[in-house]
Amino acid sequence: LCVPSTFINIHFQYIFFRQVDVIEGCRLPVLRKNQENEDEWPLAEILSVKEIPGRKLYYVHYIDFNKRLDEWVTPERLDMKKLQFPKKEAKTPTKNGLPGSRPSSPEREVPQAQQKCLPTKTSIPDFQVLQQQVQPPTITVHLCFDFLSPLFKSSQNGTARRPMPNQPGRKRKQPPNCGGTDEDSQDSSDGIPSAPRMTGSLVSDRSHDDIVTRMKNIDCIELGRHRLKPWYFSPYPQELTTLPILYLCEFCLKYLKSLKCLQRHLTKCNLRHPPGNEIYRKGTISFFEIDGRKNKTYSQNLCLLAKCFLDHKTLYYDTDPFLFYVMTEYDSKGFHIVGYFSKEKESTEDYNVACILTLPPYQRRGYGKLLIEFSYELSKVEGKTGTPEKPLSDLGLLSYRSYWSQTILEILMDLKPDNGERPQITINEISEITSVKKEDVISTLQYLNLINYYKGQYILTLSEDIVEGHERAMQKRHLPIDPKCLHFTPKDWSKRGKW
Amino acid sequence: MSKLSFRARALDAAKPLPIYRNKDLPDLNDCVSINRAVPQMPTGMEKEEESEHHLQRAISAQSVFREKKENMVIPVPEAESNITYYDRLYKGELRIPKQLFHIQPLGLDNEQPDYDMDSEDEILLNRLNRKMEIKPIQFETMVDRLEKASTNQMVTITEAKLLLNEDDYLLKAVYDYWVRKRKNCRGPSLIPLIKLEKRDGSTNNDAYVAFRRRTEKMQTRKNRKNDEASYEKMLKLRREFSRTVTILEMIKRREKSKRELLHLTLEVVEKRYQMGDFTGEVLSEVTAPLAEKPVYTVPITVTNGNRHNHKAEIKIKSGGLPYHGYHHVSVKDEDPFDFVRPKKKYTRREPLCRPGRPAKRQHIVNKADIKQYDFHSSGEEDYPLSPTSEPDEENDPDGTFAFRRKAGCHYLPCLDQTSGLLWDHPELAGLDALRHRQSLTALSVPQRCVGLARRRVGRGGRVLLDRASSDLDGVLKQLDSGVFSSSFPKGLSDPQVPTQNHRTMPGSASSLTDLLSNIQALRWRFFRPRSTQGDGSGEGRTGRPSMDNRLSGGLFVHTKNSGSGELLLNPIVKTAGSTDCIISKTLDSAGAHFAASAVISAPGQVNNENKPDNTSVNGVVQPLGTSRPPHSTSTSQGGTGLDRSGRTPSSCGPLLPASHSTTPQSLPNHRGHGSAVSPAHHHHNARPSPSSLKLATMATSSLDRVPKVTPAISSMARDNHEPERLALNGISETTVPMEVT
């Protein structure tokens, strides 16, 4: 079966019969509501097609939108007139996670996305390409393909349409042999891991990125009072992925297939708080420390839940090298999980956070900043500077930048003139005070545009709007972490053998 | 500022940065362009996503307004927080405790079934509840157990019955229901579980497999460099711990056996007491048939038990005298025997292992002594181990002297079947039994044959000779060393003798000549004093140890050696098929040197000097001849080999101790049997060395392998260099039935 010619056939079919056959890899504008509840037609890529009785559903990824907005759509939302077929070279989708494969400037202009603009790529060039390769189509081939397309999806995990380009420094993952996690996987520097490296990192190297993990697999999770729509794939037991709702015990996070099961489970589960040591409590906010080795079940359940909202992390390896800090909010029912961050027991790269998540119902209420603050408080106790593990997600970047900005501005603005001299501070000092790694301090100063070169030396300048903005932000700030309420003794994990 | 052309210095994190307010610097705008000199830091995001326009919109909104506007946030899928049944679901309230929660390392909660009943199960439950009462938790526990017991295959109904201790009707109902439900189940288990990795690596790409173990390879980077080493250490530690567990297990078994033995012994004593069997007649009647198929467990425990007994007695008797010159005079008859008997009843071991035992015991004795001299390496080498018998045999006295296999040694299997010919003659049973445990033994001073005896090592390295009396004693008495020395050389000069005499019945040896021929024919082991090969320590002793053995009433023998070492002759009386008297001698540690050499030869068998070359000369029968045909041939060959190698007959040690002193060289003899012994050793003439000792032990130990040992006279070998030698004089005049251990 010749895949490229098949695409051509479909193209022809589209042209001649107006009978649309949208397959994986096609791009076309798809209707979605924006936050103002207005219609917009961003370009989207079809990742998967499924047939439920009566109709087809298409799993679409909106180009230049985060994956978390990917969704199943009905055919009515597809703008067939602007359908683009996958190019012969099975063009790598933009979202295949190849780092650096597409240079872009962070300061890029915001696209005029609110209009129904189709991003730069129109269908015309594609058509031209296709037409050059047109050969007399045969219906048989088309049928043949149509017949086989589900097979493609299932047997090849959808990778058939987009073989990974052989880029230098990156290789499509080969199934490693049994003992096959050799030096490759140990050393991140050679960049060709056969399995994710076994350091404490939870970073997904994206080598396992395929159609399965690119798609959300859980429809809905019920956790305590909340119903959450997962954002990303999470490796819950496969038989549970077909459920309309996955039920989680709010306290032990056990996954259950039905409300009845949850009810039964609750008669046996007497937890009313995360099963760890409470190391911080102030007001209703508590933090619990959970050892990923000692409390595997909870750690795994937590990871599974968190994976629903974290894109770049993987649960490839066990949780042993991690500590989990779960933030809870107390009410008369118990200590409800709000968010958490995980942390390597020993980090070789100064990471003080591996994964960090505020559960969606609690987002945008300052909890994220509290989590971040807490992670730096731990680093302060340890006497280290730390940085979150990369890559950051969009929300992660915004949250961290916001935290760093506020923390650094706080320090700068509190500096008082020293007997008439202009107050001054080194970057190292900022880093020491805040436990924020030097590089993050610099990037924040840069981002805030505070560093200037004046009369032969670098200076920090505080503009009016920066100061105002900061003061406004601090007013809205939640109660901060109170170091006095922290009961935490860092352990030297290197002396404990293996984690 | 027009100085834009110069290059700004790099930003120095250690350099103080003055802080200005913008209003203080009206001319700041001029220098903005230099800002680029500071390298742009990466955001830490994936490049792909940095361009996502919700993010870009948010970032630009922030940079414009310095604050997020409501509509500028990054949209996320919605979440609802209005579960109405929440309060019904999560019942009860939690009062916040004053203390922070601290979780105990070990789970507090009792084991609850992981399986949670669903509504389908509830229907079944309701149906069942009409007939009997079954609680949900009970049902869940049942299913939980069934699930957990099923791996790839579901448990069968019979297994289920074992698994669940439930009423049959209920069990059947639940089991059938479970089977049906599981067949319809889409997942691999009714308890949804995370997919686990498979060892074959086939799941490495499976997106649903999570939490793989990280154990494949150790992290060796950076600060984790030591991990691999420590990991290996841990592995080793683990192995050793498991070995410890095994050993403890064995100890447990041993101690149990000992207790059993004790009980049986007690029983025997009681029974005998009731029967009035004070003379041991009944016992011997009973044991005689047993002796035909010798049970060699006996000597072992016997020795052990005895050793303690004797020690105790010695202590009492000797009073304050540390080591010197006390006589050990008394032996308790009953006890030691009683140790014997129950053992005889035991047939715990396969016959195969038995024959090796006595030899082994002796060997251990040997080793013990060697240890004193730090000759660890030898002796143990080619120990014919029947491993099965090992653990149990390690009764306490062996403790540190327990046999250990050595790397690079050949351990030959025991050749018990070869001794078969000895047992072909039932009429000889008693004697044979005796003979297989004891050896003919001669002492150097006075030069005489003490009859059948057996050596072992007592505490502190003393060598004890357990003498046994037999009806041959009369004959044996004539066989004192004087006789040997004069008569044997001629007779034994012919290496062919053993084979010629092969057919002679050892047991029927009622005359001296028969006996001699038996000895010659290697059917009887005979230990004689030899010219000594010493240990390397070279400690000279001047005292001439003399042994004075007296057997009083057949019960007591005491031996004394003058000089530095003393020998204790413990009279040990033993009743076997015939009445035995076993004389044991104890060498104390002061006499360690010669004790060592004695022991070396002791376990055994033929002494070095009378070995191959002397076999013929002295008429000492190599035990090998009878018990181990292959070896016997090799021995004799060894003899010839020696001749070939140019040894002069003169160097062959005569039996007489006196003559031995002139020919200390005995080692070559061992060449015959010990493959490990190299011919080169026979050049150690007159120069006793540790190696010679080792060789000796090696040789003897190889002999020890002989499963059924022909009795022989063992002689105490002595320190080299010393003209005087220790002689153990055994007198086996006892005819009184005695039992000793």
Interface residues (C-beta under 8 A of the other chain):
Chain A: N34 Q35 E36 D64 F65 N66 R68 L69 T94 K95 G97 L98 P99 G100 S101 R102 P103 S104 P106 R108 E109 V110 P111 A113 K173 P175 P176 N177 C178 G179 G180 T181 D182 S185 Q186 D187 A195 M198 T199 H208 D210 V212 T213 E222 G224 R225 H226 R227 L228 K229 P230 W231 F233 P235 Y236 P237 Q238 E239 L240 T242 E250 Y255 L256 K257 S258 L259 K260 C261 L262 Q263 R264 H265 L266 T267 K268 C269 N270 R272 H273 P275 G276 N277 E278 I279 R281 S286 F288 K294 N295 K296 Q300 C303 L304 H312 L315 Y316 Y317 D318 T319 D320 P321 Y330 S332 K333 G334 F335 E346 T348 L359 P360 P361 Q363 R364 P388 K390 P391 L392 S393 D394 L395 G396 L397 L398 Y400 L412 L415 R422 P423 Q424 I425 T426 I427 N428 S431 K438 E439 D440 I442 S443 Q446 N449 I451 N452 Y453 Y454 Q457 Y458 I459 L460 T461 L462 S463 E464 D465 I466 V467 E468 G469 H470 R472 A473 H487 S494 G497 K498
Chain B: A8 R9 L11 D12 A13 A14 K15 P16 L17 P18 I19 Y20 R21 N22 K23 L25 L28 C31 V32 I34 N35 A37 V38 Q40 M41 P42 T43 G44 M45 E46 K47 E48 E49 E50 S51 E52 H53 H54 L55 Q56 R57 A58 I59 S60 Q62 F65 R66 E67 N71 V73 I74 P75 V76 P77 E78 A79 E80 S81 N82 I83 Y86 D87 L89 Y90 K91 E93 L94 R95 I96 L100 F101 H102 I103 P105 D109 Q112 P113 D116 M117 D118 S119 E122 P136 I137 E140 C185 R186 G187 P192 L193 I194 K195 R199 D200 G201 S202 N204 N205 A207 Y208 V209 A210 F211 R212 R213 R214 E216 K217 Q219 T220 R221 K222 N223 R224 D227 S230 Y231 M234
